[in-house]
Amino acid sequence: MESATPPLSVIFNQISDVHAVNIAAAGALTWLVYDIALTASLEVSKWTFTKVLYCFIRYYTVFTLSINLAGKHFIFPFVFLKLPYVIVNSSKTVSFQRWFWFIGYNGPVLSTALGECLLLLRVNALYGYNLRDLFVLSLSVLMNMLKLAFTTVAIEISSITVLPRTSATPVPGCIATSPPRIKLTLAAWSPVNPVLIVKSAVFFILSLFKFFASIPSMQLGKPTAFKDILQVRKIMPTLSLFIRDNSFFFFLCLINLIFIVGLADRPIQQMGTAWLMAGYAVMASRLMLNMRTIPGFVDVGESFELDSRFQSRSDMRFALGITQGTDSSNHD
């Protein structure tokens, strides 16, 4: 039983949007792989919990983005195109339905969780490993993940129906119906998750507060000049790097929010998912690897800490092969 189909212009618009989503996913994957190639020589040499978390989010995101990009060439997700269909029994329909469950749990949900955990450890290190702050931040991440796992995946994906393509869509693959509660989907899904934006803003504000509290003039209650801020960059370079990387991540989330909310009724809004996943992976790795580039940076404990200590003057050498005894004899 057939009914009227949308105009061809609407269908072509959907095709153009999905094509743009695929290009964006390829770009995000390329950016992440390129960043890995640039920092391959700085990879970890000692395995700890934080470094295992770092490697997992970095390389698992590459795997997930690759699978997601490959899957979009076989599945044409018209989730926002409300077309009439004749349901046909097909084994492919079952496999495509499983695809949505796979990408739902292994896409932005897992990348968001791992990235939030690593960022949480960095913020907690910034405040001297305060157990109370760690508990509050951990509870925030846990509640966010429970909401994502149950609200988004369990409720929304279960409401999507995968149908075989019809003559109205002359492209390979299957089509999925639009979620019946599209506003709930947009509110819960990670790229436009208000909780994610608020939590990122809280991390950003905590970092800025620690940064400005470290300015000597502010500690003395004096007016702060731009040169005082530059002085903090020299005295505490690890803190400055943290502020820079955290700022990049916060504004990436904010741009995703504006972009996806503005295009909520079109498939092109899915572009934000791939870039958010890549942003988490790059942010988490750069946050750790950039610290290694600081001259005299010391690894404290079993992980990269936000420690601004440098080697003492007695440990500094400007020529090869000079020992402590040789150095002292030159001054006699």
VEXTOR-895502 format. One line per 2 residues: number of its first residue (from 1); their letters; for each residue x, y, z of N, C-alpha, C. Coordinates in steps of 0.02 Angstrom, whole numbers. Layout:
// VEXTOR-895502
NUM	a	X Y Z X Y Z X Y Z ~ ...
// end
This chain:
// VEXTOR-895502
1	me	43 -60 0 0 0 0 44 62 0 ~ 38 101 -51 82 159 -59 45 224 -48
3	sa	82 274 -25 54 341 -16 101 391 -45 ~ 81 455 -42 120 507 -74 188 514 -42
5	tp	238 529 -82 306 538 -57 324 612 -60 ~ 374 633 -21 395 703 -22 423 723 -89
7	pl	427 787 -103 456 810 -166 529 788 -173 ~ 552 783 -235 621 763 -246 670 812 -215
9	sv	653 876 -212 698 925 -183 712 910 -110 ~ 661 885 -74 671 867 -4 717 807 2
11	if	707 758 -41 749 698 -39 821 716 -56 ~ 831 756 -108 899 775 -127 932 817 -72
13	nq	893 856 -37 920 895 19 945 848 74 ~ 907 795 87 928 746 137 991 710 115
15	is	995 693 51 1054 660 24 1115 705 31 ~ 1107 769 16 1162 816 23 1185 823 95
17	dv	1138 823 142 1155 828 213 1195 768 236 ~ 1172 708 218 1206 647 240 1276 644 208
19	ha	1282 667 146 1348 669 114 1394 716 152 ~ 1368 773 175 1408 820 214 1428 789 281
21	vn	1383 750 311 1400 716 374 1457 667 364 ~ 1456 630 309 1510 583 294 1576 619 284
23	ia	1575 676 249 1636 714 239 1663 740 306 ~ 1617 763 349 1638 787 415 1668 731 457
25	aa	1638 672 454 1665 615 491 1734 596 465 ~ 1743 598 399 1809 584 371 1860 636 392
27	ga	1839 699 394 1884 752 416 1904 745 489 ~ 1856 728 532 1871 718 603 1919 660 613
29	lt	1907 605 576 1952 548 581 2022 565 556 ~ 2026 601 501 2091 622 474 2129 666 523
31	wl	2093 712 554 2125 757 603 2153 718 661 ~ 2115 669 686 2138 630 743 2198 587 725
33	vy	2196 554 667 2252 512 645 2314 555 634 ~ 2305 615 606 2362 660 594 2392 682 660
35	di	2350 696 710 2376 715 776 2414 658 808 ~ 2391 596 799 2426 538 826 2494 531 793
37	al	2497 542 727 2561 537 691 2610 591 716 ~ 2585 650 731 2629 704 755 2658 690 824
39	ta	2620 655 865 2641 645 935 2662 573 950 ~ 2674 534 898 2691 463 909 2755 455 949
41	sl	2803 500 940 2866 495 977 2860 514 1050 ~ 2804 542 1070 2795 564 1140 2749 517 1179
43	ev	2735 458 1151 2689 412 1184 2718 389 1251 ~ 2673 360 1291 2691 343 1360 2744 288 1362
45	sk	2786 290 1415 2837 240 1424 2824 198 1486 ~ 2779 219 1529 2762 183 1590 2687 178 1596
47	wt	2662 117 1606 2590 107 1607 2561 121 1676 ~ 2514 167 1680 2476 182 1740 2403 188 1721
49	ft	2359 197 1770 2288 201 1756 2272 259 1709 ~ 2301 317 1724 2287 376 1683 2311 366 1612
51	kv	2369 334 1604 2396 325 1537 2358 272 1498 ~ 2332 221 1533 2289 172 1500 2225 206 1476
53	ly	2198 250 1518 2138 288 1499 2153 332 1439 ~ 2212 362 1439 2233 405 1384 2236 366 1319
55	cf	2270 308 1320 2277 268 1259 2209 242 1235 ~ 2166 224 1281 2101 196 1262 2059 248 1225
57	ir	2055 308 1254 2013 359 1221 2044 380 1155 ~ 2110 379 1151 2144 402 1090 2134 353 1032
59	yy	2145 289 1045 2144 240 991 2076 208 982 ~ 2037 202 1035 1970 176 1026 1926 224 987
61	tv	1939 289 996 1901 339 957 1918 333 883 ~ 1981 318 867 1999 307 797 1960 247 769
63	ft	1957 194 808 1920 134 787 1846 150 777 ~ 1816 185 825 1744 200 822 1728 246 763
65	ls	1769 298 753 1758 343 697 1765 307 630 ~ 1812 260 626 1822 222 565 1761 178 550
67	in	1737 142 602 1679 100 594 1617 141 576 ~ 1611 199 609 1554 242 596 1554 267 524
69	la	1613 288 500 1619 313 431 1606 258 381 ~ 1633 198 394 1622 142 348 1548 121 347
71	gk	1516 122 406 1446 102 409 1400 149 372 ~ 1417 213 368 1374 261 335 1373 251 259
73	hf	1421 214 233 1421 200 161 1373 143 144 ~ 1353 105 195 1308 49 184 1239 62 213
75	if	1235 107 260 1171 124 290 1158 197 278 ~ 1102 212 249 1086 282 233 1036 308 284
77	pf	1059 341 337 1016 356 394 972 417 384 ~ 915 408 351 867 463 344 824 468 407
79	vf	855 479 464 817 478 526 772 539 533 ~ 782 590 492 741 650 497 693 657 438
81	lk	692 607 394 648 611 335 587 568 347 ~ 530 598 356 469 562 372 436 540 306
83	lp	452 479 285 426 452 223 377 395 239 ~ 327 386 196 282 328 204 316 266 176
85	yv	307 209 209 340 148 187 292 90 188 ~ 311 39 150 280 -26 154 331 -71 188
87	iv	315 -95 248 363 -135 287 371 -203 253 ~ 433 -220 238 449 -283 205 495 -323 251
89	ns	479 -386 261 522 -428 303 589 -438 269 ~ 642 -425 305 709 -430 276 759 -442 331
91	sk	807 -485 319 859 -497 369 905 -437 376 ~ 911 -396 323 952 -336 327 922 -285 376
93	tv	856 -284 381 825 -238 427 848 -252 499 ~ 854 -315 516 877 -334 583 949 -312 594
95	sf	992 -323 545 1062 -304 553 1070 -229 556 ~ 1031 -191 519 1035 -119 522 1010 -92 589
97	qr	959 -127 617 935 -107 683 990 -116 734 ~ 1028 -170 730 1084 -181 776 1139 -129 767
99	wf	1146 -102 707 1196 -51 695 1183 11 738 ~ 1120 31 743 1103 89 783 1119 77 857
101	wf	1109 16 880 1126 0 950 1202 2 959 ~ 1238 -24 910 1312 -25 916 1340 46 917
103	ig	1320 87 870 1348 155 866 1321 198 922 ~ 1262 180 949 1235 217 1005 1276 210 1068
105	yn	1299 149 1082 1338 137 1142 1413 149 1131 ~ 1436 140 1070 1508 145 1057 1528 210 1022
107	gp	1482 254 1012 1498 317 979 1516 371 1029 ~ 1478 425 1030 1495 481 1075 1487 464 1149
109	vl	1446 413 1165 1434 397 1236 1499 376 1270 ~ 1535 328 1241 1596 303 1272 1652 354 1267
111	st	1658 388 1211 1710 439 1204 1699 496 1253 ~ 1636 515 1263 1620 567 1311 1639 546 1382
113	al	1623 483 1399 1637 459 1467 1712 458 1481 ~ 1751 431 1434 1823 427 1444 1855 496 1446
115	ge	1833 540 1401 1861 607 1400 1844 645 1464 ~ 1783 637 1489 1764 671 1551 1804 645 1610
117	cl	1817 579 1611 1857 551 1666 1928 578 1666 ~ 1958 583 1608 2026 608 1604 2029 682 1621
119	ll	1980 720 1597 1978 791 1614 1965 801 1689 ~ 1924 757 1718 1911 760 1789 1975 750 1830
121	lr	2016 701 1809 2080 690 1844 2126 750 1838 ~ 2125 783 1781 2168 842 1773 2145 900 1817
123	vn	2080 911 1820 2054 966 1862 2067 951 1935 ~ 2058 888 1955 2070 870 2024 2144 877 2042
125	al	2188 861 1995 2260 871 2008 2276 945 2014 ~ 2240 986 1977 2250 1058 1980 2236 1086 2050
127	yg	2189 1054 2086 2171 1076 2153 2201 1032 2207 ~ 2255 998 2192 2292 961 2243 2259 897 2265
129	yn	2222 864 2221 2189 800 2237 2145 804 2299 ~ 2098 849 2297 2049 856 2351 1996 802 2342
131	lr	1988 759 2392 1941 703 2387 1869 726 2382 ~ 1852 780 2416 1783 805 2412 1767 830 2342
133	dl	1814 867 2312 1803 891 2244 1800 832 2195 ~ 1843 782 2206 1843 724 2162 1776 687 2166
135	fv	1748 682 2225 1683 648 2234 1628 686 2197 ~ 1626 752 2204 1574 793 2172 1580 788 2096
137	ls	1642 794 2070 1652 791 1998 1636 721 1971 ~ 1655 669 2008 1641 601 1987 1566 588 1985
139	ls	1530 613 2035 1458 605 2036 1425 640 1977 ~ 1452 698 1958 1426 734 1901 1435 694 1837
141	vl	1494 666 1827 1507 626 1767 1464 563 1767 ~ 1457 531 1825 1417 470 1829 1344 482 1812
143	mn	1316 536 1839 1246 552 1825 1236 568 1751 ~ 1285 602 1722 1281 618 1650 1282 554 1609
145	ml	1325 506 1627 1330 445 1588 1267 402 1596 ~ 1238 400 1656 1176 363 1665 1120 392 1623
147	kl	1117 458 1619 1066 490 1578 1076 474 1504 ~ 1140 476 1483 1154 461 1413 1137 388 1397
149	af	1157 343 1441 1149 272 1427 1076 251 1425 ~ 1036 275 1472 967 253 1477 919 297 1437
151	tt	926 362 1444 880 407 1409 891 406 1334 ~ 953 416 1314 968 421 1243 966 354 1208
153	va	1007 308 1231 1016 245 1196 956 199 1205 ~ 940 184 1268 888 134 1281 820 157 1257
155	ie	803 220 1268 735 244 1251 731 266 1178 ~ 778 308 1157 772 338 1091 787 289 1034
157	is	840 250 1041 858 204 987 806 148 981 ~ 777 127 1038 726 76 1035 663 100 1000
159	si	654 166 995 594 193 961 605 202 886 ~ 667 192 862 681 199 790 665 134 754
161	tv	631 139 698 614 81 657 654 84 592 ~ 690 31 578 730 27 517 688 -7 463
163	lp	684 25 405 643 0 350 684 -5 286 ~ 667 -52 242 701 -56 178 687 6 136
165	rt	733 21 92 724 81 50 668 69 0 ~ 639 124 -22 585 121 -71 607 154 -136
167	sa	563 156 -183 579 188 -247 589 263 -240 ~ 566 291 -185 574 363 -175 645 382 -156
169	tp	685 333 -137 755 346 -117 801 302 -159 ~ 821 326 -217 863 286 -262 936 283 -240
171	vp	947 261 -179 1014 254 -151 1017 188 -114 ~ 1076 158 -107 1082 94 -72 1071 103 3
173	gc	1056 47 36 1049 49 108 977 51 131 ~ 969 59 197 903 62 227 889 130 256
175	ia	828 140 277 806 205 303 779 194 373 ~ 792 241 417 766 238 485 715 293 495
177	ts	663 278 532 612 328 547 640 378 598 ~ 610 436 600 630 487 648 608 469 718
179	pp	648 482 770 626 469 839 563 508 854 ~ 515 478 888 452 514 902 460 573 950
181	ri	514 571 990 525 625 1038 591 660 1019 ~ 589 698 965 650 728 938 681 779 986
183	kl	639 815 1024 665 864 1071 702 830 1129 ~ 675 773 1150 709 735 1203 775 708 1178
185	tl	776 687 1114 838 663 1085 891 717 1084 ~ 873 776 1062 920 832 1058 943 853 1128
187	aa	900 848 1177 919 867 1245 965 816 1277 ~ 960 753 1257 998 700 1290 1062 682 1253
189	ws	1062 689 1186 1119 666 1147 1181 708 1162 ~ 1238 676 1165 1298 708 1193 1320 772 1157
191	pv	1318 778 1090 1343 840 1060 1305 902 1081 ~ 1241 895 1097 1202 953 1117 1177 945 1189
193	np	1210 904 1227 1190 890 1295 1201 951 1339 ~ 1148 981 1366 1157 1040 1409 1201 1025 1470
195	vl	1194 964 1497 1236 947 1555 1309 946 1536 ~ 1325 922 1475 1394 921 1452 1421 992 1445
197	iv	1380 1037 1418 1402 1106 1410 1413 1139 1478 ~ 1366 1128 1524 1373 1158 1591 1433 1130 1627
199	ks	1443 1065 1622 1500 1034 1656 1566 1057 1626 ~ 1569 1064 1560 1629 1090 1528 1642 1162 1550
201	av	1587 1200 1556 1595 1269 1580 1620 1272 1651 ~ 1597 1225 1693 1621 1223 1763 1695 1207 1765
203	ff	1716 1157 1725 1788 1140 1722 1828 1200 1698 ~ 1802 1235 1648 1836 1293 1620 1842 1349 1672
205	il	1788 1361 1709 1789 1414 1760 1836 1395 1817 ~ 1836 1332 1838 1882 1310 1890 1955 1320 1869
207	sl	1969 1305 1805 2037 1314 1780 2056 1388 1779 ~ 2010 1430 1755 2024 1502 1753 2034 1530 1823
209	fk	1993 1507 1871 2000 1531 1939 2069 1514 1967 ~ 2091 1452 1955 2157 1432 1979 2212 1472 1944
211	ff	2202 1487 1880 2252 1525 1843 2259 1595 1870 ~ 2203 1630 1878 2206 1699 1903 2227 1702 1976
213	as	2210 1650 2014 2232 1648 2084 2307 1639 2090 ~ 2339 1616 2036 2412 1607 2038 2450 1669 2018
215	ip	2416 1721 1995 2449 1783 1976 2474 1819 2039 ~ 2539 1833 2044 2566 1864 2105 2531 1928 2126
217	sm	2514 1971 2078 2483 2035 2096 2414 2025 2127 ~ 2377 1973 2104 2311 1960 2133 2318 1931 2203
219	ql	2370 1891 2214 2382 1865 2281 2397 1920 2330 ~ 2428 1974 2307 2445 2031 2350 2390 2083 2351
221	gk	2336 2072 2314 2282 2120 2313 2297 2182 2272 ~ 2342 2178 2225 2360 2235 2183 2327 2229 2115
223	pt	2322 2285 2078 2294 2282 2010 2336 2236 1965 ~ 2301 2199 1922 2335 2151 1879 2344 2180 1809
225	af	2404 2177 1784 2419 2200 1716 2430 2139 1671 ~ 2432 2153 1606 2442 2098 1558 2509 2064 1567
227	kd	2560 2103 1587 2626 2074 1597 2626 2025 1656 ~ 2581 2035 1704 2576 1987 1759 2549 1920 1735
229	il	2503 1922 1688 2476 1860 1659 2531 1823 1620 ~ 2571 1861 1583 2626 1830 1546 2677 1801 1594
231	qv	2685 1831 1652 2732 1806 1702 2710 1738 1728 ~ 2644 1728 1736 2619 1664 1759 2633 1610 1707
233	rk	2630 1628 1644 2645 1579 1591 2716 1554 1596 ~ 2762 1596 1619 2832 1575 1627 2843 1537 1692
235	im	2808 1559 1745 2818 1527 1810 2782 1460 1813 ~ 2722 1456 1787 2682 1395 1790 2659 1376 1720
237	pt	2704 1351 1678 2685 1334 1609 2635 1277 1604 ~ 2637 1229 1651 2590 1174 1648 2518 1199 1658
239	ls	2509 1246 1703 2443 1274 1714 2420 1313 1652 ~ 2465 1348 1620 2447 1386 1560 2427 1339 1504
241	lf	2462 1282 1497 2444 1233 1446 2375 1204 1461 ~ 2361 1191 1523 2297 1163 1542 2241 1212 1524
243	ir	2251 1276 1538 2201 1327 1522 2190 1329 1447 ~ 2244 1327 1408 2238 1332 1335 2199 1272 1307
245	dn	2218 1211 1328 2185 1152 1302 2112 1147 1325 ~ 2101 1166 1387 2033 1164 1414 1988 1215 1379
247	sf	2017 1273 1363 1979 1325 1327 1959 1300 1258 ~ 2006 1267 1223 1991 1240 1157 1934 1190 1160
249	ff	1935 1146 1210 1883 1096 1216 1815 1127 1232 ~ 1815 1176 1277 1752 1209 1297 1719 1243 1237
251	fl	1759 1280 1198 1730 1315 1141 1710 1267 1085 ~ 1744 1210 1080 1722 1159 1032 1653 1133 1050
253	cl	1641 1120 1115 1575 1098 1137 1523 1152 1125 ~ 1541 1214 1137 1494 1269 1128 1475 1278 1055
255	in	1524 1273 1010 1510 1279 938 1465 1221 915 ~ 1478 1161 941 1436 1104 925 1364 1117 946
257	li	1356 1145 1005 1288 1159 1030 1252 1207 984 ~ 1285 1262 966 1253 1312 923 1237 1283 854
259	fi	1284 1245 826 1275 1217 760 1218 1166 757 ~ 1217 1121 806 1169 1066 803 1099 1089 822
261	vg	1093 1134 870 1027 1160 888 998 1199 829 ~ 1040 1236 794 1016 1275 737 994 1232 679
263	la	1021 1171 673 1003 1126 618 973 1062 645 ~ 932 1069 697 905 1010 731 859 967 688
265	dr	829 996 637 781 959 597 811 931 533 ~ 878 931 529 911 905 469 965 855 488
267	pi	978 804 446 1030 755 462 1100 785 469 ~ 1111 844 440 1178 874 443 1200 889 514
269	qq	1153 892 561 1171 906 630 1213 850 660 ~ 1214 790 628 1255 735 653 1330 748 643
271	mg	1348 801 606 1419 818 597 1452 830 665 ~ 1414 858 712 1443 874 777 1465 813 816
273	ta	1435 755 803 1452 695 841 1524 675 828 ~ 1544 670 764 1612 649 748 1664 698 773
275	wl	1649 763 766 1698 813 787 1704 817 863 ~ 1649 803 898 1654 802 971 1696 743 994
277	ma	1687 684 963 1727 626 980 1801 638 967 ~ 1816 666 908 1886 682 892 1913 735 939
279	gy	1872 783 957 1894 836 1003 1912 809 1071 ~ 1872 762 1096 1888 730 1160 1955 694 1157
281	av	1966 656 1103 2028 617 1097 2089 662 1091 ~ 2084 714 1050 2141 760 1041 2153 800 1105
283	ma	2099 824 1136 2106 863 1197 2139 823 1252 ~ 2115 761 1262 2142 720 1316 2215 704 1306
285	sr	2234 688 1244 2304 671 1231 2349 732 1233 ~ 2327 787 1203 2368 848 1203 2378 875 1274
287	lm	2328 866 1316 2332 890 1384 2390 857 1421 ~ 2405 795 1403 2460 759 1436 2525 767 1398
289	ln	2523 760 1332 2584 761 1293 2616 830 1290 ~ 2576 883 1290 2604 950 1287 2647 966 1348
291	mr	2631 934 1405 2671 947 1465 2742 920 1457 ~ 2749 868 1418 2816 840 1408 2862 886 1369
293	ti	2833 933 1333 2874 979 1293 2903 1036 1335 ~ 2882 1042 1398 2907 1095 1441 2977 1077 1466
295	pg	3028 1119 1456 3095 1103 1481 3095 1096 1557 ~ 3123 1041 1581 3129 1031 1652 3066 1005 1686
297	fv	3014 986 1647 2954 961 1678 2967 894 1711 ~ 2940 885 1771 2952 824 1809 2887 786 1815
299	dv	2889 720 1800 2832 676 1813 2830 661 1887 ~ 2774 676 1919 2768 665 1991 2722 606 2002
301	ge	2744 558 2042 2703 499 2056 2698 454 1996 ~ 2639 425 1987 2629 376 1934 2593 405 1873
303	sf	2586 470 1871 2549 500 1816 2576 569 1801 ~ 2553 597 1746 2570 667 1731 2531 712 1778
305	el	2564 750 1819 2530 795 1865 2539 867 1842 ~ 2493 908 1865 2498 980 1850 2545 1012 1900
307	ds	2608 993 1895 2659 1016 1941 2703 1065 1904 ~ 2713 1124 1932 2752 1176 1898 2824 1176 1918
309	rf	2846 1124 1953 2915 1123 1977 2963 1111 1919 ~ 3022 1140 1925 3075 1130 1876 3136 1102 1911
311	qs	3182 1078 1872 3244 1055 1900 3282 1113 1931 ~ 3319 1098 1984 3357 1150 2018 3416 1171 1976
313	rs	3445 1228 1993 3500 1255 1954 3560 1208 1955 ~ 3569 1173 2011 3626 1129 2016 3621 1070 1969
315	dm	3560 1056 1945 3550 1000 1899 3553 1021 1826 ~ 3558 1085 1813 3557 1109 1744 3626 1105 1712
317	rf	3628 1080 1650 3691 1074 1614 3681 1101 1544 ~ 3730 1138 1518 3725 1168 1452 3775 1138 1403
319	al	3810 1085 1424 3858 1051 1381 3855 977 1397 ~ 3870 936 1347 3868 864 1355 3931 840 1392
321	gi	3922 789 1433 3979 757 1464 4007 793 1525 ~ 3973 843 1552 3997 879 1610 3968 848 1672
323	tq	4008 826 1717 3985 795 1779 3987 846 1835 ~ 3960 825 1893 3958 871 1950 4028 888 1973
325	gt	4073 836 1973 4141 848 1994 4178 895 1947 ~ 4168 886 1883 4202 929 1834 4178 1000 1839
327	ds	4113 1008 1854 4084 1075 1858 4113 1113 1918 ~ 4120 1079 1975 4146 1112 2034 4220 1126 2028
329	sn	4257 1084 1991 4328 1096 1983 4343 1156 1941 ~ 4296 1173 1895 4307 1231 1853 4302 1297 1891
331	hd	4269 1294 1950 4260 1354 1989 4314 1362 2041 ~ 4357 1312 2049 4410 1317 2100 4466 1361 2075
// end
